[in-house]
Each structure stands twice: as C-alpha cells, then as structure tokens.
C-alpha cells in the first residue's frame, strides 16, 4: 500500500516537473520570437495564412461561415476575398501580439501613427464619472495597453492562460504597464465597480460568447446570438462613460491607427435588452471600419436563439 502511494507521488512529481519544463520552453520560445523584426514576423504570418487558406484548416472554415453570415449581401467573390484577407489579418495579429508583449511599452507607442477622436477619451476621464472602454477582438488591440497607460491606470480583469509558459509571458507584458489586474470572478467584478465609482477606467472585450448566466440574446451581425451583459450592467449601475476603442493596422503593415468612438447613451439604459442591443450595434459599426481585421475564426454564433449552433449544422469542429 505504501509502495503504491509512493509510486503515485513520484509519478505526480514527474508530471509536474514535465509541465514546468514545457512551460519554460514555451516561455523561452516566445521570448526568442519577440526578438525577430516585425517585418519578418509579418512575412511568416502571411506564409502561415497562405497554408491555412490552401489546406482549408479550421481557422479558414470558421472564418468563412462567419463572414457569409455577417455579410450576406456581398457577392461570392467579395466574400472569398474578405475571407482570405481575414485569415491573413488574424495570423498577423497573433504574431504582432507576441512581438509587442516581448518589447517595452515605447515600442508599441512608436507603432501608432494616427489617433482619431482622442478627446472622446480625455473628456471621459476629465468628468470623473468612471470610464468603461469597450474593445472588440479587432485589429491589434494589445497595442492599446501602452497607449491607455499614458492617460490613466486602468483596472483590467485577467484570466490566466492554461499554458504556463504563455501565461508567464503575458503576465510579464501586463506588468510593464500601470494596469491593475483583477480576477475574472465576483471578487474582480466588485473591484471593477468600486474603481469605476471612484472615477477610474476599465477595459472590457465584450464580444465573446458568455455563459448562459452572463448573457441575453441580441442581434450581432444579423444573428440573434447570446451576448454578454457585463458592460451593460456596469454602465446601468454606475452611469459612467462608455467609449469604444480600436487599433487598426494600416495597409503598409508597419503602423497602426487608434480610433476612439463615442458610444450612444442608450448603453446606460436600465433596460438590459436595449443596452445590449445598442452595444452590439455599436461594436458592429466599429468592426465595419475594417472588417477583415476582426477575429472571425471565433465561434461567436455557437449559441443562437433556439439553441442553434451554426457550426454544428455545418460540420465544423
């Protein structure tokens, strides 16, 4: 019995040590990748996108379904062109993130060429009512961390990555800024509420698919899909400022533009449905500035009204 227990403990220690080693290797690999020039990483991303597109991998297949749902009025040729550009943009974004996470904040700031609507942010901060910054999974949103930290000290919810090496690498990046990280649970949400009521700023990416308890059905790109209610509930309770922020890659690939968007007052409504509908419509308008730069490979429409899973119907895994 004791020998069996001892053997089990040894196996457990071995597995833990193995995970640790894998995590260290992942961290080291990411650090090495971040040393490459942005131009080289973008070239690698474009080659990877070509392979994904040619071999019709999952990223391309899900992207195709989503774009055909979101832009049904485009011709087949226009949809196919948008699908191809989207796959390229997604590959670019992932490697750009790794590069920016591994560099000091000034590196990210130097990549920003133009800022449109800057007063939307500065005016919101000035009135001391608190600010929720809505950031869809669009463009190179990770660059916005450095830019926001010029103006304030955000409080941001952070969910650790399941991969230890990736988690360590991202945490290293987050800790270069003034941001305060809080957990993605009730404790973290309470801290966010308190921060907003004290005039602080938080950033939320609200276009994910929530759990049923954290969402209601609302139209997003013509799909009546389960949509997160967190931003709407925080806005209704605090009556703070809610603005949109996006970071769009320019055509020459070496620079990005920041766009600040003033969101409609209906997002502050205590009518939850009205608020979520308004938020979804505004995010849709933000994405339409450069639709190829949205992360269309995410199964956003996995829970549509009537318990419909678009991807299951179309045999996507």
C-alpha positions in Angstrom: 0.0 0.0 0.0 2.8 2.4 1.0 4.8 1.5 -2.1 1.8 2.2 -4.3 1.3 5.6 -2.6 4.9 6.4 -3.0 4.9 5.4 -6.7 1.8 7.6 -7.3 3.5 10.6 -5.6 6.6 10.0 -7.8 4.5 9.9 -10.9 2.7 13.1 -9.9 6.1 14.9 -9.2 7.4 13.7 -12.6 4.3 15.1 -14.4 4.6 18.4 -12.5 8.2 18.7 -13.5 7.4 17.9 -17.1 4.7 20.6 -17.2 7.2 23.0 -15.7 9.9 22.2 -18.3 7.3 22.6 -21.1 6.2 25.9 -19.7 9.8 27.1 -19.5 10.4 26.0 -23.1 7.3 27.8 -24.3 8.3 31.0 -22.5 11.8 30.8 -24.0 10.4 30.2 -27.5 8.1 33.3 -27.2 11.0 35.4 -26.0 13.0 34.3 -29.0 10.2 35.1 -31.4 9.8 38.6 -30.0 13.4 39.4 -30.9 12.6 38.9 -34.6 11.8 42.1 -36.5 8.1 43.0 -37.0 8.6 42.8 -40.8 10.0 39.3 -40.6 7.2 38.1 -38.2 4.6 39.6 -40.6 6.2 37.7 -43.5 6.0 34.5 -41.5 2.3 35.3 -40.7 1.5 35.8 -44.3 3.0 32.4 -45.3 1.1 30.7 -42.4 -2.1 32.3 -43.7 -1.4 31.0 -47.2 -1.1 27.5 -45.8 -4.2 27.8 -43.7 -6.2 29.0 -46.6 -4.9 26.5 -49.1 -5.4 23.5 -46.8 -8.8 24.8 -45.7 -7.9 24.5 -42.0 -10.4 25.2 -39.2 -9.5 28.9 -38.9 -10.4 29.4 -42.5 -13.6 27.3 -42.4 -15.0 29.0 -39.3 -14.0 32.4 -40.8 -15.8 31.6 -44.0 -19.0 30.6 -42.1 -19.0 33.8 -40.0 -18.3 36.2 -42.9 -21.0 34.6 -45.0 -23.4 35.1 -42.1 -22.3 38.6 -41.3 -22.1 39.9 -44.9 -24.7 38.1 -46.9 -25.1 40.9 -49.4 -21.5 40.6 -50.7 -21.1 38.6 -53.9 -19.4 35.1 -53.6 -16.2 36.6 -55.0 -16.3 39.5 -52.5 -16.9 37.1 -49.6 -14.0 34.9 -50.7 -11.7 37.9 -50.9 -12.7 39.1 -47.4 -12.2 35.5 -46.0 -8.7 35.4 -47.4 -7.8 38.9 -46.1 -9.3 37.9 -42.7 -7.2 34.8 -42.4 -4.1 36.9 -43.2 -5.0 39.6 -40.7 -5.6 37.0 -37.9 -2.2 35.5 -38.4 -0.7 38.9 -38.4 -2.4 39.8 -35.2 -1.2 36.8 -33.3 2.5 37.3 -34.2 2.2 41.1 -33.6 0.9 40.3 -30.1 3.9 38.2 -29.3 6.2 40.9 -30.6 4.5 43.7 -28.6 4.3 41.6 -25.4 8.1 41.0 -25.6 9.0 44.6 -26.1 9.0 47.7 -23.8 5.9 50.0 -23.9 7.6 52.6 -26.1 7.9 50.1 -28.9 4.1 49.8 -29.1 3.7 53.5 -28.9 6.1 54.1 -31.8 3.9 51.9 -34.0 0.9 54.2 -33.6 0.6 56.6 -36.5 -2.7 58.5 -36.0 -5.1 58.8 -33.2 -8.7 59.7 -34.2 -11.1 61.1 -31.6 -8.6 61.4 -28.7 -10.9 63.9 -27.0 -13.5 61.2 -26.6 -11.1 59.5 -24.1 -9.7 62.7 -22.4 -13.2 64.2 -21.9 -14.5 61.0 -20.4 -11.6 60.9 -18.0 -12.0 64.5 -17.1 -15.6 64.3 -15.8 -14.6 61.8 -13.1 -17.7 59.6 -13.6 -15.6 56.5 -14.5 -14.9 55.0 -17.9 -15.6 51.6 -19.5 -13.6 51.2 -22.6 -15.2 48.7 -25.0 -12.6 46.9 -27.1 -13.8 44.2 -29.6 -11.4 41.4 -30.7 -10.5 43.6 -33.6 -7.2 44.8 -35.2 -4.1 44.8 -32.9 -5.9 45.5 -29.6 -3.0 44.6 -27.5 -1.2 47.8 -28.6 -3.8 49.8 -26.8 -2.4 48.8 -23.4 0.6 51.1 -23.9 -1.5 53.9 -25.2 -4.1 53.9 -22.4 -1.4 53.9 -19.8 -0.3 57.4 -21.0 -3.5 58.8 -19.6 -4.5 56.6 -16.6 -4.0 53.5 -14.6 -6.7 51.0 -15.8 -8.1 48.1 -13.8 -8.4 45.1 -16.1 -9.8 41.6 -15.5 -7.3 38.9 -16.3 -7.9 35.2 -16.9 -4.7 33.2 -16.7 -3.8 31.1 -19.8 -3.9 27.3 -19.3 -0.4 27.1 -20.8 2.0 28.1 -18.1 4.7 29.4 -20.4 2.2 31.6 -22.3 0.7 32.8 -19.0 4.1 33.8 -17.6 4.9 35.6 -20.9 1.6 37.6 -21.0 1.9 38.5 -17.3 5.4 39.8 -17.8 3.9 42.0 -20.6 1.0 43.2 -18.4 3.3 44.1 -15.5 5.2 46.5 -17.7 2.2 48.9 -17.5 0.4 50.7 -14.8 -2.6 48.5 -15.1 -4.1 46.7 -12.0 -5.1 43.1 -12.8 -8.1 41.5 -11.1 -9.5 38.0 -11.4 -12.4 37.2 -13.7 -14.8 36.4 -10.9 -17.2 38.1 -8.5 -14.3 39.5 -6.5 -12.8 41.1 -9.6 -16.1 42.5 -10.7 -16.7 44.1 -7.3 -13.3 45.7 -7.5 -14.1 47.0 -11.0 -17.4 48.5 -9.8 -15.5 50.3 -6.9 -12.9 51.5 -9.3 -15.5 53.0 -11.7 -17.3 54.7 -8.9 -14.0 56.3 -7.9 -13.7 57.7 -11.4 -11.3 55.0 -12.7 -11.1 53.3 -16.1 -11.6 49.7 -17.0 -11.3 47.8 -20.3 -13.7 45.1 -21.4 -13.7 42.9 -24.5 -17.4 42.1 -24.6 -17.8 40.3 -27.9 -17.1 36.8 -26.5 -19.7 34.1 -26.1 -20.7 34.2 -22.5 -22.1 31.5 -20.2 -26.0 31.5 -20.3 -26.0 33.1 -16.8 -24.0 36.0 -18.1 -25.8 36.8 -21.3 -29.0 37.5 -23.1 -29.9 37.1 -26.8 -29.3 40.1 -29.0 -28.7 40.8 -32.7 -25.0 40.8 -33.7 -24.3 40.8 -37.5 -27.8 39.6 -38.2 -27.6 36.7 -35.8 -29.7 36.5 -32.6 -26.9 35.3 -30.5 -26.2 35.0 -26.8 -24.4 38.3 -25.8 -22.5 39.4 -22.7 -24.4 41.6 -20.2 -21.4 42.7 -18.0 -20.8 46.1 -19.7 -24.5 46.9 -19.7 -24.9 46.0 -16.1 -21.9 48.0 -15.0 -22.9 51.0 -17.1 -26.5 51.0 -15.8 -25.4 50.8 -12.2 -22.6 53.4 -12.3 -23.9 55.6 -15.1 -20.3 56.1 -16.1 -18.8 57.0 -19.5 -18.7 54.1 -22.1 -16.5 54.6 -25.1 -15.2 52.3 -27.9 -11.5 51.8 -28.8 -9.9 50.0 -31.6 -6.4 49.8 -33.1 -6.5 49.2 -36.9 -3.5 48.1 -38.9 -2.5 50.3 -41.9 -2.1 48.9 -45.4 1.7 49.2 -45.3 1.7 46.9 -42.2 4.3 49.0 -40.3 1.9 51.2 -38.4 -1.5 51.3 -36.7 -4.2 53.9 -36.1 -6.2 54.3 -32.9 -9.9 55.1 -33.2 -11.8 56.4 -30.2 -15.6 56.1 -30.6 -18.3 57.8 -28.5 -20.9 55.2 -27.7 -24.7 56.1 -27.5 -26.3 56.9 -24.2 -28.7 54.0 -24.7 -25.9 51.7 -23.4 -26.5 53.3 -20.0 -30.2 52.3 -20.1 -31.5 50.2 -17.2 -33.4 48.3 -19.8 -30.9 45.5 -20.2 -32.1 44.4 -23.6 -31.9 47.9 -25.0 -28.4 48.4 -23.6 -27.0 45.1 -25.0 -28.7 45.7 -28.4 -27.1 49.2 -28.6 -23.7 47.8 -27.6 -23.8 45.1 -30.2 -24.8 47.5 -32.9 -22.0 49.9 -32.0 -19.4 47.1 -32.0 -20.7 46.1 -35.4 -20.2 49.6 -36.7 -16.6 49.6 -35.2 -15.8 46.4 -37.0 -17.2 47.6 -40.3 -14.3 50.2 -40.4 -12.0 47.3 -41.4 -14.0 44.0 -41.3 -11.0 41.9 -42.5 -9.3 42.7 -39.2 -11.9 41.1 -36.9 -11.2 37.7 -35.4 -13.7 35.8 -37.4 -12.3 32.4 -36.6 -14.0 32.6 -33.1 -17.3 30.6 -32.9 -19.2 33.7 -31.8 -22.5 32.3 -33.1 -22.3 28.9 -31.2 -25.4 29.7 -29.2 -28.1 31.4 -31.2 -31.7 31.8 -30.1 -33.5 28.4 -30.2 -30.3 26.6 -29.1 -29.0 26.7 -32.6 -25.3 26.0 -33.2 -24.4 27.3 -36.6 -21.1 25.4 -36.7 -22.6 22.0 -35.7 -25.1 22.4 -38.6 -22.2 22.9 -41.0 -20.0 20.2 -39.6 -17.3 22.5 -38.2 -15.1 21.1 -35.4 
